[in-house]
Amino acid sequence: MKSIAEKKKNEHLIEYILYLYRMEDLIRVYQFNMEDLEQYVLTHKNVSPRDRAESKAWLERLADGMKRAGIEEKGHLPEVQALVDRLAKFHWKLLKTDPVYLSLHRKAQPHLLTLLSDLNDENPGHEIQIFIHTLYGLLLSKLNGKKAPESVEAAAARFGEVLSYLDAQFRASEQA
């Protein structure tokens, strides 16, 4: 699990964020009980004992971080949220400077407005947070064998295009 996270972090930040969201939820499902996580999750993975031990230690660090941050029931690790916020800041820069990105964003905008109008008094955060949460919600639906509404699937497709481009440009800017 740790090696998967590292690979995703190096290859695609959005997938890394979604993976960490899943790990946070997995830890919550097992109520921060590392022995149960090891028994029901880690022992079922076809990995070496060393990888299993590294993954358990990694999950324990995530769980400890979640407890320190007070996000046992909901929310995201501060370092994950900081990454999402950095992507959002870069998003605003691209909207002003990159015509390709602006075009992708304009195609996603009707879906964003629809989602925003469906919210009650919740503060969904910035657009990038909404895009990522939509993809995560779709992922959870599929993992649970449920079909998401077509409008959500259409929104997720557009948001995915925006996020993919954002990720690539962000990575390029980080390497420059």
C-alpha positions as CSV (number, residue, x, y, z in Angstrom):
1,M,0.0,0.0,0.0
2,K,2.8,2.4,0.8
3,S,4.6,1.5,-2.4
4,I,1.4,2.1,-4.4
5,A,1.0,5.5,-2.8
6,E,4.6,6.4,-3.6
7,K,4.2,5.4,-7.2
8,K,1.0,7.4,-7.5
9,K,2.6,10.4,-5.9
10,N,5.4,10.3,-8.5
11,E,3.2,9.7,-11.5
12,H,-0.2,11.3,-11.0
13,L,-1.0,13.6,-8.0
14,I,-4.8,13.4,-8.4
15,E,-4.6,9.6,-8.2
16,Y,-2.3,10.0,-5.2
17,I,-4.9,12.3,-3.5
18,L,-7.7,9.9,-4.3
19,Y,-5.7,7.0,-2.9
20,L,-5.0,8.8,0.3
21,Y,-8.7,9.6,0.7
22,R,-9.4,5.9,0.3
23,M,-6.8,5.1,3.0
24,E,-8.3,7.6,5.3
25,D,-11.7,6.0,4.9
26,L,-10.2,2.5,5.2
27,I,-8.7,3.5,8.6
28,R,-12.0,5.0,9.7
29,V,-13.9,1.9,8.6
30,Y,-11.7,-0.2,10.9
31,Q,-12.0,2.4,13.6
32,F,-8.3,3.0,13.8
33,N,-7.7,-0.6,14.9
34,M,-4.4,-1.5,13.3
35,E,-4.7,-5.2,14.2
36,D,-7.9,-5.6,12.3
37,L,-6.5,-3.7,9.4
38,E,-3.5,-6.0,9.3
39,Q,-5.7,-9.1,9.6
40,Y,-8.4,-8.2,7.2
41,V,-6.6,-6.1,4.7
42,L,-2.8,-6.5,4.7
43,T,-2.7,-10.3,5.1
44,H,-4.9,-10.6,2.0
45,K,-2.4,-8.7,-0.2
46,N,0.0,-10.8,-2.1
47,V,3.1,-8.9,-0.9
48,S,6.3,-9.8,0.9
49,P,6.4,-9.7,4.7
50,R,8.7,-6.7,4.4
51,D,6.2,-4.8,2.2
52,R,3.4,-5.8,4.6
53,A,5.4,-4.4,7.6
54,E,6.2,-1.2,5.7
55,S,2.5,-0.8,4.7
56,K,1.4,-1.4,8.3
57,A,3.8,1.2,9.6
58,W,2.7,3.6,6.9
59,L,-1.0,3.1,7.8
60,E,-0.2,3.6,11.5
61,R,1.5,6.9,10.6
62,L,-1.5,8.0,8.6
63,A,-3.8,7.0,11.5
64,D,-1.7,8.9,14.0
65,G,-1.7,11.9,11.8
66,M,-5.5,11.7,11.4
67,K,-5.9,11.6,15.2
68,R,-3.5,14.5,15.7
69,A,-5.5,16.5,13.2
70,G,-8.8,15.6,14.8
71,I,-10.2,14.1,11.6
72,E,-11.2,10.7,13.0
73,E,-14.7,11.1,11.5
74,K,-14.3,13.3,8.5
75,G,-11.8,15.5,6.7
76,H,-8.4,15.0,5.2
77,L,-4.9,14.9,6.5
78,P,-3.3,18.4,6.5
79,E,-0.5,17.5,4.1
80,V,-3.1,16.1,1.6
81,Q,-5.2,19.2,1.9
82,A,-2.1,21.4,1.5
83,L,-1.4,19.6,-1.8
84,V,-5.0,20.1,-3.0
85,D,-4.7,23.8,-2.0
86,R,-1.4,24.1,-3.9
87,L,-3.2,22.6,-7.0
88,A,-6.0,25.1,-6.5
89,K,-3.6,28.0,-6.4
90,F,-1.9,26.7,-9.6
91,H,-5.4,26.3,-11.1
92,W,-6.1,30.0,-10.7
93,K,-2.8,30.8,-12.4
94,L,-3.6,28.6,-15.3
95,L,-7.0,30.1,-15.8
96,K,-5.3,33.4,-16.4
97,T,-2.4,32.2,-18.5
98,D,-3.2,28.9,-20.4
99,P,-5.9,29.0,-23.1
100,V,-6.1,25.2,-23.3
101,Y,-6.8,25.0,-19.6
102,L,-9.3,27.8,-19.8
103,S,-11.1,25.9,-22.6
104,L,-11.2,22.7,-20.5
105,H,-12.4,24.6,-17.5
106,R,-15.2,26.2,-19.5
107,K,-16.4,22.8,-20.6
108,A,-16.6,21.7,-16.9
109,Q,-18.2,24.8,-15.6
110,P,-21.8,23.9,-16.3
111,H,-21.4,20.7,-14.3
112,L,-19.7,22.7,-11.5
113,L,-22.6,25.2,-11.4
114,T,-25.1,22.3,-11.3
115,L,-23.3,20.7,-8.4
116,L,-23.1,24.0,-6.5
117,S,-26.8,24.7,-7.0
118,D,-27.6,21.3,-5.5
119,L,-25.7,22.0,-2.3
120,N,-27.5,23.1,0.8
121,D,-25.6,25.4,3.1
122,E,-22.4,23.4,2.8
123,N,-19.2,25.1,2.0
124,P,-17.7,22.8,-0.7
125,G,-14.3,24.6,-0.7
126,H,-12.6,25.6,-3.9
127,E,-13.3,24.2,-7.4
128,I,-10.4,21.8,-7.3
129,Q,-11.7,20.3,-4.1
130,I,-15.1,19.9,-5.7
131,F,-13.6,18.3,-8.7
132,I,-11.6,15.8,-6.6
133,H,-14.6,15.1,-4.3
134,T,-16.8,14.3,-7.3
135,L,-14.2,11.8,-8.7
136,Y,-13.9,10.3,-5.2
137,G,-17.6,10.0,-4.9
138,L,-17.8,8.2,-8.3
139,L,-15.0,5.9,-7.3
140,L,-16.8,5.0,-4.0
141,S,-20.0,4.3,-5.9
142,K,-18.2,2.0,-8.3
143,L,-16.4,0.2,-5.4
144,N,-19.7,-0.3,-3.7
145,G,-21.3,-1.7,-6.9
146,K,-23.6,1.3,-7.3
147,K,-24.4,3.2,-10.4
148,A,-23.9,6.9,-10.2
149,P,-26.4,9.2,-11.8
150,E,-25.5,10.1,-15.4
151,S,-25.1,13.7,-14.5
152,V,-22.4,12.8,-12.0
153,E,-20.6,10.6,-14.4
154,A,-20.7,13.4,-17.0
155,A,-19.4,15.9,-14.5
156,A,-16.7,13.5,-13.4
157,A,-15.5,13.0,-17.0
158,R,-15.2,16.8,-17.5
159,F,-13.6,17.3,-14.1
160,G,-11.2,14.5,-14.8
161,E,-10.1,16.2,-18.0
162,V,-9.4,19.5,-16.1
163,L,-7.6,17.7,-13.3
164,S,-5.4,15.6,-15.6
165,Y,-4.3,18.7,-17.5
166,L,-3.8,20.6,-14.2
167,D,-1.7,17.7,-12.9
168,A,0.5,17.6,-15.9
169,Q,1.1,21.3,-16.0
170,F,1.7,21.4,-12.2
171,R,4.3,18.6,-12.5
172,A,6.0,20.4,-15.4
173,S,6.2,23.7,-13.4
174,E,7.6,21.8,-10.3
175,Q,10.4,20.3,-12.5
176,A,11.3,23.6,-14.2
